[in-house]
Amino acid sequence: MKAKDEKGAMHNHQPEEEDGAFAELRRRVRTSEVLSSALQKLLERVHFTGRISVVVQNGRILKSGYEEGYFTRRHEERMIP
């Protein structure tokens, strides 16, 4: 399969490579390996609780954002055994 990059150059992409890469992406999302360790440490340091969203288009981050306070105190209490 041939595809153009952002400069218009043609590249050969093997379907097996793409399948393997997509399988790795799915595995990392499933195991919550989507943030860099530096960002995870920063979230811990500020005790962030909420949602982080990322919109990706053609392999590049198009937009990102966060919602603080997504989890309520009542919800947190239900999670404690």
N, C-alpha and C positions, 0 to 999 in steps of 0.2 A: 504494500500500500504506500502511495506517495502522498506527501502532504507539504504544503508551503508553510514556512515559518513567517514571522512578522516582517521580514525583509523581502519576502517573495521567493526565497530559494527553495528548491525542491529537495526533500529528504525521503529516504526509504525508511519505513517503519514496518517491522515485522509484527504480524498479528500476535505471535506467541509472546513477544516482549511486552506488547500492550496488555495482553491478558495477565501476564505475571505482575506487571506494575499495578494494574487495577486490583488484583488480588491482594497485593501488599497494602494498597491504600485502604481497602475494606478491612483488612486485619488490624491496621493501626487505628482506624476509627473505632472498631469494635472494642479494642483494648485501651481506649482513651489515650492513645499516644499522638495526639494532634497538636499539642502545644510544646514549644521548646522548654527545656528545663529552666532556662532563665525566666521565662514568663510564668511558669508554675511557681517558682520561688517568690516572684514578685506578688502573685496572687495570695500566696500564703502569708507573706509579710504584711500585706494590708488587710488580711482577713476578709478577702472579697467573697461575697455570696451573691450569686445572681447568674445571669446567662451571658455568654459571649457568643456572638454570631459572626460568621465569616461567609461572604459571598465570593465564589470563585468562578471566573470565566476564562476558558482556554488556558487553564493552569496558572492564572495570575489572580491575586486577590483584588477584587473589584471594590469591595466595601466591607467594613467590619464595624462592629458596635457592641455595646454591652447594656444590660439592664441590671441595675442594682436592686436588692431587696426582692428578688423573685420568690424566694422561699419565705413564708411567714413564720413567726415564732410558734404559732399553733401547730403548723406542719412539722417543724423541727421537733417539738415535744412528742408528737406521735411516732417519730422515727427512733426515739430513745427507748430501749427495752426496759 
